Structures are given as C-alpha cells and as structure tokens.
Amino acid sequence: MRVKGEIDAYEVMAVNPYKALIVPRMVSGFLITPILTLIGTFTGILGGYIITVMVQGSNAWGFMGNLFNWLDMTDILGGIIKAAFFGILVILISCYYGFHVRGGAAGVGQATNDAVVASVVSIMVMNYFLTTAFFGFNI
C-alpha cells in the first residue's frame, strides 16, 4: 500500500493510517493465533491418538491416562498466551516493514523477506523469555 500511494491517500483524506490499517491487524493477530494454536494442539493430540491406538494397536485408556498424567493445563495455557504474544509480534514487525517499504515491487519483496527473518528471530528470542517466565519461575 505504501508503494502504490494508498497510505498517502489515507493521510490526505485525514484518516489515521495506523488506526485504519494496523489496529485491525493487531486485534486479529491477538485473537486468531491462540485459536489456531488450540486447533493445532487438539489436532496433534487426536493424531497421536489415531496413530497410537488405531495404527499401533495400543490401549485407548492407556493413551488417555498417560495424556492426562503428562499434560498439564499450564502447558496449554502457556502455549495460548505465547501464541497471542507471537501474533502481536509478527503483526508489529510486518506492519513496520510494510509501512517503510521503498523501491517498487523489488522493495516489497525485500521488505517481505526482511519481515519474515525478523519475525522468526524475534519469535525465538521472545519464546526463550516467555518460557523462562512461565515455567522457569513456576508462573
């Protein structure tokens, strides 16, 4: 939108581009990533059940017993909270690079690549700190 002048058009129309473009993305990133994490978690548990019980022929009650013995709600809640942080982080980084892109289509490609690299590195760093905060201090 920066390359095509659409953000400048927002400013000319006296519309705050940050409120119009970034805030909805922040809200969606904050809400959707935890939902996707829940879907992925339960899909993984279901896949483990199918492979363990139906393919390998193990006992279903044994699988469920071990699941409830080893899986704690803090694991699931920690993952959901971390996902919300990661969603906000990726949106902030992506919007920053999107708002500051220059150089036409090549600049958009470069900004996209830079945003992905910065997001992955930032997620790894934030994951360390969040995991230490949640599990290292018994929160």
C-alpha positions in Angstrom: 0.0 0.0 0.0 3.0 2.3 0.5 4.3 1.7 -2.9 1.0 2.4 -4.6 0.4 5.5 -2.6 -2.6 4.1 -0.7 -1.2 5.0 2.7 -0.6 8.6 1.5 -4.2 8.7 0.3 -5.3 7.8 3.8 -3.3 10.7 5.2 -4.7 13.1 2.5 -8.3 12.1 3.5 -7.4 12.8 7.2 -7.7 9.1 8.1 -5.1 7.9 10.5 -3.4 5.0 8.6 -2.2 3.5 11.8 -5.7 3.2 13.2 -7.2 2.1 9.9 -4.5 -0.5 8.9 -2.6 -1.6 12.0 -5.2 -1.8 14.8 -7.5 -4.3 13.0 -4.4 -6.4 12.2 -3.3 -6.3 15.8 -6.7 -7.4 17.1 -6.9 -10.2 14.6 -3.4 -11.4 15.3 -4.0 -11.3 19.0 -7.3 -13.3 18.7 -6.6 -15.7 15.8 -3.2 -17.1 16.8 -4.4 -18.5 20.1 -7.4 -20.1 18.3 -5.1 -21.6 15.7 -2.8 -22.9 18.5 -5.8 -24.6 20.2 -6.8 -26.2 16.9 -3.2 -27.3 16.3 -2.9 -28.7 19.8 -6.1 -30.7 19.7 -5.3 -31.9 16.2 -1.9 -33.1 17.4 -3.5 -34.9 20.3 -6.0 -36.5 18.0 -3.3 -37.5 15.6 -1.3 -39.1 18.4 -4.4 -41.0 19.5 -5.1 -42.2 16.0 -1.5 -43.4 15.4 -1.1 -44.9 18.9 -4.5 -46.6 19.3 -5.7 -47.3 15.8 -2.5 -47.9 13.9 -0.2 -49.4 16.5 -3.0 -51.1 18.5 -2.2 -49.7 21.9 -4.8 -49.4 24.7 -7.0 -46.3 24.3 -7.4 -46.0 28.1 -3.6 -46.2 28.5 -3.2 -43.4 26.0 -5.7 -41.2 27.7 -4.3 -42.0 31.1 -0.8 -41.0 30.1 -2.1 -37.9 28.3 -3.8 -36.7 31.5 -0.8 -37.7 33.6 1.8 -35.8 31.5 -0.3 -33.0 30.0 -1.0 -30.1 32.4 -3.3 -27.1 31.8 -0.3 -24.8 32.3 1.2 -26.3 29.2 -1.9 -25.5 27.1 -2.5 -22.0 28.7 1.2 -21.2 28.3 1.0 -22.1 24.6 -2.1 -20.0 24.1 -0.6 -17.0 25.9 2.7 -17.3 24.0 0.7 -17.6 20.7 -1.0 -14.3 21.5 2.4 -12.6 22.1 3.8 -14.1 18.9 0.8 -12.9 16.9 1.2 -9.4 18.1 5.0 -9.5 17.5 4.6 -10.8 13.9 1.9 -8.2 13.1 4.1 -5.3 14.6 7.1 -6.4 12.6 5.2 -6.9 9.4 3.4 -3.6 9.7 6.6 -1.8 10.4 8.3 -3.2 7.3 5.2 -2.7 5.2 4.9 1.0 6.2 8.5 1.7 5.4 8.9 -0.2 2.1 10.5 1.6 -0.8 11.5 0.7 -4.3 8.5 -0.7 -6.1 7.9 -4.5 -6.4 11.5 -5.3 -5.7 11.3 -3.3 -2.5 8.1 -5.1 -1.5 9.8 -8.5 -2.0 12.8 -7.4 0.1 10.6 -5.9 2.8 8.7 -9.2 3.0 11.9 -11.2 3.3 13.2 -8.9 6.0 9.9 -9.1 7.9 9.9 -12.9 7.8 13.5 -13.1 9.0 13.0 -10.5 11.8 9.8 -12.3 12.9 11.4 -15.7 13.1 14.4 -14.4 15.1 12.1 -12.3 17.3 9.9 -15.3 18.0 12.9 -17.4 19.0 14.1 -14.7 21.4 10.6 -14.0 22.8 10.0 -17.7 23.2 13.0 -18.1 25.4 11.9 -15.2 27.7 8.3 -16.3 27.8 9.1 -19.9 28.5 11.5 -18.8 31.3 8.8 -16.6 32.8 6.1 -19.2 32.6 7.9 -22.3 33.5 11.3 -21.2 35.0 9.6 -19.2 37.7 6.6 -21.5 38.1 4.0 -18.9 37.0 
